[in-house]
Amino acid sequence: MAKTGKPQTYNDVINALTAQSVIIPAELLEKIDAAINGNKQLSCKTREQFIEDAITALLQTLSGNHKQEKLTKESKNKKIKKR
């Protein structure tokens, strides 16, 4: 079952998975892991969180929102409380 809560066909599930998947080179994943492990003050503890934060920051920069906020545990908690 996906977000709809309804059973889906095999093809629906495969399409959803491939639409949400990105292939990242092993070398880049190693750099991401090193960044996470070398910066314990970051709020992101997983590759997925790191990548989501990086994409969000880039999109904010491209949209003209140049507020460069360091994503620490404290700033991430503030964002979560605002929601």
N, C-alpha and C positions, 0 to 999 in steps of 0.2 A: 504494500500500500504506500502511496505517496502522500503528498500534502493534502490531496483531495479527500483522503479517508476512504476512497473507493478502491476496490481491487482493480488492477490494471493488467493489460496484456504484457507479455514478455517484451514486445517491441516498444511499448510505452515506457517501460522501465529502462530499457537500453538507451532509448532516445533521451530520457531525462538524465541518465548518468553521463552520457557523452556530452550533453549540452552543458554540464556543470564541471567537466573535467578539463584540466590543462596539463600539458606535458611540460615539465620543467627539467632542464638538463641537470645531471647529477652534480656537475661542478657548481652550479648556482645553488642547489640544495645544500651542498657542503658549506658554502658561504653563509647561507641563511642559518644553518645550525651553529656555525661559529659565532655569528652575531648574537644569536639567542643565548648561547652558553657564555659568551664573553661580556654580556651586558645584563647582569641579573636584575638591574633596576627597571628594565623594560617590563611592561605589563604582559607582553605576549610570551607565552611559554611553549607554544607549538608552532610548527611551520605554518599551519593554516592561519593562526592568529597573526603571525608576522606578515604573511603575504596579504591578508585582508587589510592590515594597518598600512602597509606600503602602498597598496592600490588606492586606498582611501586618501592618503596624503597626496599622492600624485594627482588624483582627480580634483582635490581641493585646490591644488596649485594651478592646475589647468583652468579651473573655473574662475580664477581670480581671487580666491580666498587664500591669500598667501600667509595666513597666520601659521607659522611653523611651531607647533607645540610638540615638545618632546613627549613621547608616549611613555610615561612612567606609570607605575601603579596608581599614584595619586591622581594624575590627570585622567586616567582611564576610569577610575571610580567616580570622579566628578561627572563624566559623560554618561555613565550608566545611571546615576541618580537623577539626571535631568530628564531621562526618557520616561 
